[in-house]
Amino acid sequence: MSTVPLTKRGAELLKEELQRLKSKDRPEVINAIAEARAQGDLSENAEYESAKERQAFIEGRIADLEGKLGAAQVVDPAELNADGRVVFAATVDLENLDSGEKVTYQIVGLDEADIKESKVSVTSPIARALIGKSAGDVVAVEAPSGVKEYEILEVRYV
């Protein structure tokens, strides 16, 4: 299995979710299944079917998280020294050359991406265009509305 890049914060969030699933959600669904079984006929028991589906989801998610964390390559942005280049986990300040709008993005792993928090996946078009560039560089990003050009104002490792 190949490595899964994660920021330090992203790895912490996945560990917290895994802990919650194992210590809270899994026991709850096991109790729900036991209660549904106690009601008798399982062939027409909607609570039992629902609990079994929930259990399957939880077990699948636990396996997924354990796999990702086992293959994780955790990157702490504060420990990066990339000589001002855009790399995984860097925070980048950009200016749209057409509109003058300024935006900030952090390049994160696939599971951490959340545009509302200005976190873009390392596999996104904007991240792929930015990787390896430095402040002052202009990058062209293929967007659904056409090509957009951004100037890199600053690259930070926070």
Stockholm file with secondary structure:
# STOCKHOLM 1.0

chainA/1-158         MSTVPLTKRGAELLKEELQRLKSKDRPEVINAIAEARAQGDLSENAEYESAKERQAFIEGRIADLEGKLGAAQVVDPAELNADGRVVFAATVDLENLDSGEKVTYQIVGLDEADIKESKVSVTSPIARALIGKSAGDVVAVEAPSGVKEYEILEVRYV
#=GR chainA/1-158 SS CCCEEEEHHHHHHHHHHHHHIIIIIHHHHHHHHHHHHHTSCSTTCHHHHHHHHHHHHHHHHHHHHHHHHHTEEEECGGGCCCTTBCCTTCEEEEEETTTCCEEEEEEECTTTCBGGGTEEETTSHHHHHHTTCBTTCEEEEEETTEEEEEEEEEEECC
#=GC SS_cons         CCCEEEEHHHHHHHHHHHHHIIIIIHHHHHHHHHHHHHTSCSTTCHHHHHHHHHHHHHHHHHHHHHHHHHTEEEECGGGCCCTTBCCTTCEEEEEETTTCCEEEEEEECTTTCBGGGTEEETTSHHHHHHTTCBTTCEEEEEETTEEEEEEEEEEECC
//
